[in-house]
């Protein structure tokens, strides 16, 4: 089970945790989405070793 499934969330983008900049690219992406009005959040998926930018799943998705 992926972290997004457990959270009932939709993954917008994935960023490798091994990136030299760490979570910054994910945080920057999430900040741009929040500026557009989406409730984007960054979470760490340990199983895939990636930072995920997620939004709450909608019923129509």
C-alpha positions as CSV (number, residue, x, y, z in Angstrom):
1,X,0.0,0.0,0.0
2,X,1.3,3.4,-1.0
3,X,1.3,6.3,1.5
4,X,-1.1,8.3,-0.7
5,X,-3.6,5.4,-0.6
6,X,-3.4,5.2,3.1
7,X,-4.0,9.0,3.3
8,X,-6.8,9.0,0.8
9,X,-4.8,11.5,-1.3
10,X,-4.0,12.1,-4.9
11,X,-0.3,12.2,-5.9
12,X,0.4,15.3,-8.1
13,X,4.2,14.8,-8.4
14,X,7.1,12.6,-7.1
15,X,10.6,13.7,-6.2
16,X,13.4,11.3,-5.4
17,X,14.6,11.6,-1.8
18,X,18.2,11.1,-2.8
19,X,18.2,14.4,-4.6
20,X,21.1,16.7,-3.6
21,X,18.5,19.3,-2.6
22,X,16.5,16.9,-0.5
23,X,12.8,17.9,-0.2
24,X,13.3,21.5,-1.6
25,X,12.0,20.7,-5.1
26,X,8.9,19.0,-3.6
27,X,8.3,21.9,-1.2
28,X,8.7,24.5,-4.0
29,X,6.3,22.6,-6.3
30,X,3.8,22.3,-3.4
31,X,4.1,26.1,-2.7
32,X,3.4,26.9,-6.4
33,X,0.3,24.6,-6.2
34,X,-0.9,26.3,-3.0
35,X,-0.5,29.7,-4.6
36,X,-2.9,28.4,-7.3
37,X,-5.4,27.5,-4.6
38,X,-4.8,23.8,-4.2
39,X,-4.2,22.4,-0.7
40,X,-0.9,20.6,-1.7
41,X,1.2,18.9,1.0
42,X,4.6,17.2,0.9
43,X,4.8,13.7,2.5
44,X,7.7,11.2,2.6
45,X,7.0,7.8,1.1
46,X,9.6,5.6,2.8
47,X,8.7,2.5,0.7
48,X,9.5,4.3,-2.6
49,X,12.2,6.7,-1.0
50,X,10.5,9.7,-2.5
51,X,8.8,12.9,-1.5
52,X,5.2,13.1,-2.8
53,X,3.2,16.2,-3.3
54,X,-0.4,15.2,-2.6
55,X,-3.8,16.8,-2.4
56,X,-6.9,15.3,-0.7
57,X,-8.7,12.9,-3.0
58,X,-12.0,14.2,-4.4
59,X,-15.0,12.0,-4.8
60,X,-15.1,12.7,-8.5
61,X,-11.5,11.5,-9.0
